[in-house]
Every structure is written in structure tokens, then in C-alpha cells.
């Protein structure tokens, strides 16, 4: 069977299997509390952390028992209660939830503090969640829909879960992720993984299956999209993810970016892609110790899980499904770094972020990879004595281009959603590459 036909057949079989799986789905939530995040294995891990007086537990206990003003009291006190059995902090979590309008924290407290709730308190919090779900969402972004998903899992609202999965995720979000059109902030990436955990734990549906390539590329992109230099804060050092704008980084976003990576690893511990993320996370100098980040650190980190060294990752990551490109010259803190997405180019070198326009005439080389700034019609000479990875950025998105290399036939290539073409050039000292937008047919 020809290779193309075999691939098409395998793709058709996979699509048929996925369609059958969707037909067999149920949206009924089974099982007792806790339903959110704390499956039996994770809860055992956290209780062992307490018994072993691990560094994460000691810091978490120091903050909570020391009456530090926690950034999210319901979340923090409920977690402390369910791990330690401390009734006083469980009651404090309940009081916070009863007085708060924070839907996410209300759902977590109702789930994790269920044995401590009186009948009236349980009915009141349940009624609040039902009332929130009865109204249409004010926003349909990831954090808002995450809040609704958590609430629906806790109270077993199957109709809401079905709407979230079938109408919002599969009709709005997943197709846009596959096509590179859906955008969300790095801050929202944590909300995304809370939703993935809640949906899978509650109704055994893995939302990643609707955009598999996107989620396969996401771990390496997360790693490569951090700036090389770290940011020293009072409580700990932070790795800072790519951001637009001037000024110092938002450390709340940096904390949620790390929390998202921790939750990503916890979601799929066996995948090679996330094992590299675990290798990225396990350095203690980045352990979050503050009143905001510590709760996420304790909840999601697994210091006993081995990771793969990110030094074995390529220094370039083309997230083709999202139309993004990230490069760095090395894995050292003083590396040169490059990022392209949404037709914006940013460098990091000599400790500074620098924006750069797409009209730059000369290519740049970072870590052995060459980036050319695209034109609708262009000609360049790789002049490489060794095999070379190269990209052309800034072309029209999802567009066809004719590529001609000296002594080779013209081939047609399709750019990704960000207008990127990727090449692996063999040694070609004296040959030119010509590119032009393909004629419409």
C-alpha cells in the first residue's frame, strides 16, 4: 500500500474510533468527594508529603498556620484541611466561601470540605453554584468556562458538562486550536489545565483528543517560550514567560505559568514531552514560596517523579499548530532568545528584551538555526556547509508558496497559521532558494 494511502487509512481509522468514543460518552459524574484534582493517588502523595515534612509542606504549613494573608483563602485553607485534617482551617475555608462571590473557590470548598459542612451550608453553596450555572456565561473565555466546569463536576450537573464539552470546547475552542486561530494568555493556561483535570477526573473525557497535535507541541513550546534570564523576587526566583509590553514582568503570571506546567505534568506523567517539563521544573530555586504560588506548588508538584533533562531538547520549537516559533542559543541563563507569534518578533540578549520588525533585511542565526524574514517573493542563499534548520517567518498565514531550489523541481508548500515555513537544508554552498506566492487556481 502506498505510504500516503496508508497514512490516510490510519487517519480515517483514528477518526472513526474517536467518533465512536464520543458517541459512547456519558456526562454523569460518579464517585464521592473530593472530585476536583485530588484523585486517590494525588491525595496520598500530599499526605505523604506532610508525614515526611517535605520542604513544600513545611513552607505551606508555615504560611497557613502562621496566619499569613493567603491570596486565595478558600483554596488554601481547604487544601490545608483535606491534607492535614485540621478542622479549624476547614471551617475558615467554609466561612470564606459563604461570604465570597468567587465561583471557583466556592466549588473547591464545597468539594474538599464536604464532611465539615452543615446541611444548610451545603445546600446554600450548592444552590449558589446551580444559580450561577443557570445563567448564561457572561464570558466564554477559558477562566469563565473553567469555573463553570468545576462547579458542574462538584454538583454533578451533567447538562452543563455536556454543553461545555460539546458546544463550547468541540465547536468553538478545539477547531480554533487545530487551525491556529485560538489565542489565550499564559495566565489562562493554568485555568485550561484545571479544566482538563476536572473534566477527565469527573466524566473520563480527555479534551486534548480534540486537538492532539496542539497539545503534543505545547510542552516544548512552554519551555522554549521562557526568557533565558530568571527574575529574582523576595520569595523565590521566577522563570518568566514571553510577554508583550514594557516594564518588569507580572510575577502573578509567572507563578501561574509554573503552576500550569506543574499541572501539565500531573495530567500526563508518562508522556516524553511532559517528562522534559518535569526536568525543567524540579530545580528548588524556582519552588514557589509565597502566599499565592505556594498553594499551587504544593498541590501539583511531584518531587519524586524523575524528569528528562531539557538539555536534550532541540534549541528551536516550531509550534506549527499555533503558528509560533521560539529559539534560544543555549540552555544557559545568558543565552540569546527569539520568539515569533502573531506577526510580532521579540529578542532577548544581553539581559534585555528587544522588539524587532518583520521588515528586517538580514536573516538571524540563533543556536545554529537561521530565521529569514519573509517576503511575498524572495531569493536567498543558505551557503551552509553542514545541514541547517531554517525558518521563513512573516509570510501570509495558511497560504501556498512555490519553493524552487537550484537543480531541484519546484515544490508547493503551505504556511502554518502564523505564516511560517520550516526547512531542513542539506549542505548547499552554491545554490539559491527562491520563493513566491503560488498563483490562485
Buried (B, 14 or more C-beta within 10 A) or exposed (E): EEEEEEEEEEEEEEEEEEEEEBEEEEBEBEEEBBBBBBBEEBBEBBBEBBEEEBBBBEBBBEBBEEEEEBBBBBBBBBBBBBBBEBEEBBBBBBBBBBEBEBBBBBBBBBBBBBEBBEEEBBEBBBEBBBEBBEEEBEEEBBBBBBBBBBBBBBBBBBEBBBBBBEEBBBEEBBBBBBBBEBEBBBBBBBBBBBBBBBBBBBBEBBBBEBBBEBBBBBBBBBBBBBBBBBBEBEBBBBBBBBBEEEEEBBBEBBBBBBBBBBBBBBBBEEBEBBBBBBBBBBEEEBBBBBBBBBBBBBBBBBBEBEBBEBEEBEBBBBBBBBBBBBBBBBBEEEBBBBBBBEEEBBBBBEEEBEEBEBEEEEBBBBBBBBBBBBBEEBEBEBBBEEEBBBBBBBBEBBBBBBBBBEEEEEEEBEBBBBBBBBBEBEEBEEBEBBBBBBEEE
